[in-house]
Amino acid sequence: MADLPEPEEVFKTRRLGGRQIVQFVIGPSLIALGISIGSGEWLLGPGAIGEFGFVGVGWVITVSAILQTFYNVECARYVTATGEVPVVGFGRVPPGWKLWVPFSLIAFYFAFIFGGWAAGAGQGLFALITGRTHRPDEIEWVRLLAIGLLLAVFVITALARKVSRTLELANWVLVGTLLVVLVVVCLVVVPWSVWWEGVRGLVTPAAPPEGITATTLGALAGFTALASGLNWYAMNHYRDKGYGMGSRVGFLSGMRGTQQEVRAVGVTFPDTPENTSRWRRWYRLLMIDLWLVFFGGAMIGMLLPTILMAHVVATSGETPTTANVPTFTAEHLGADYGQGMFYLMLVVGVLVLFSTQLGIFEALVRNFTDAAHATSPRLRRRLEGDPRKFYYPYMLVVLVVIAAALHLALPVELVQISANMSNFGALMFPFALMYLNSRLPRAARPRPWHYVILVLNVLFFGFFFVNFAYEFITGGPLVAF
């Protein structure tokens, strides 16, 4: 146990005004946002809207984003109050780490190891290089490009001084550039009537459109914002950023950084008036990072690609398929506005999906490293206080596994599997968070209505997973619209 630090102490600034919050505090949500504005916002959302329209689909996006942001708050609450990352904290839930740590990793890996997020980036990069979409006999080139982008992620993390900070800076550039370009393109290309249709679709409850399956809708719900029940995998960055007690635990440094020891277990704080006051300050910073940046960015990031897709579908008379969603908008806008627009949209698509690739690939390695380091005293002795000795070799192992998994299906089909497996995580991890957060220091514990929101996560995303599992096993939908 130790006292909570003041935010100014952690971020090494005399005061925390608006500029300092942008400069020093915002960051973990940007990494999560960089992941989210990819598979869900660039592939599944536009694909569903392009085929079925906004009515009955848009409100699922909004509900999913709201529920996921509340869920992220509860994940980040635990990290900020203890300095422990969720995959390690789950090991404190009965019957203990021997069940929960392996189970958490299996659920996370099964959702993301298939590499649909990497294959989508490779598909966009192929079109950018060749000026056209790939033919069926060229799919291997797409996969090789996806593997090349995975190697680029390895190089980025290897050159980092502090891995989380490098990911933050990369996403400042990627997400900022993407949103600016998309806003400008949508203002120039998309009629105001389509903007209004998109906004109205996001806030108007309606029955799902006829013909859409619960699996398709569940994939969209799962990968709107981030990854529904598996969002905890991206919350480790609050520890590395130094939020609250995370500053007492340590962080993963890059190869160019100085060696940093990471504690095997967390550090929490005693219930004192001073710590209560400091906790309120940290909690306000969490609200800014998650609601203003993550939720706001996710909604804008979903609105812009979907209204662009809706406009393209309306003007072309064609609808996207799972095979051409990554390049569909670029092809048709290029036909209407010239090669410059074609290449601009391909660049946007590649950067969108690469930001997802950057975050997910690193998270696969980070969570396994944190779990192994926390649960294995033998490994800690061999690492001699330097987790990098495990982190980077293991990253190469994961790269090889994903390279093989890329050959299993088309990119969007792989993403749909991942999204529905994320919904599987919503069946149990919210309950684990309830257990953990109810045992935090009194000042940090959630209010009763927070538990209600977590139960709603279970019901909403669990409904879609049950439908996915039934259809996967029987070949027919449990619920048809």
Secondary structure, DSSP 8 states (H G I E B T S, - for coil): ------HHHHHT-S---HHHIIIII--HHHHHHHHHHHIIIIIIHHHHHHHH-STTTHHHHHHHHHHHHHHHHHHHHHHHHH---HHHHGGGSTT-HHHHHHHHHHHHHHHHTT-HHHHHHHHHHHHHHHSS---GGGHHHHHHHHHHHHHHHHHHHHT-SBHHHHHHHHHHHHHHHHHHHHHHHHHHHS-HHHHHHHHHHHH------TT-BHHHHHHHHHHSSS-GGGGGGGTHHHHHHTTGGGGGT---B-TTS------SS-------HHHHHHHHHHHHHHHIIIIIIIIHHHHHHHHHHHHHHHHHHHHH-----TTTHHHHHHHHHHHHH-HHHHHHHHHHHHHHHHHHHHHHHHHHHHHHHHHHHHH-HHHHHHHTT-THHHHHHHHHHHHHHHHHHGGGS-HHHHHHHHHHHHHHHTTTHHHHHHHHHTTS-GGGS--HHHHHHHHHHHHHHHHHHHHHHHHHHHSS-SSB-
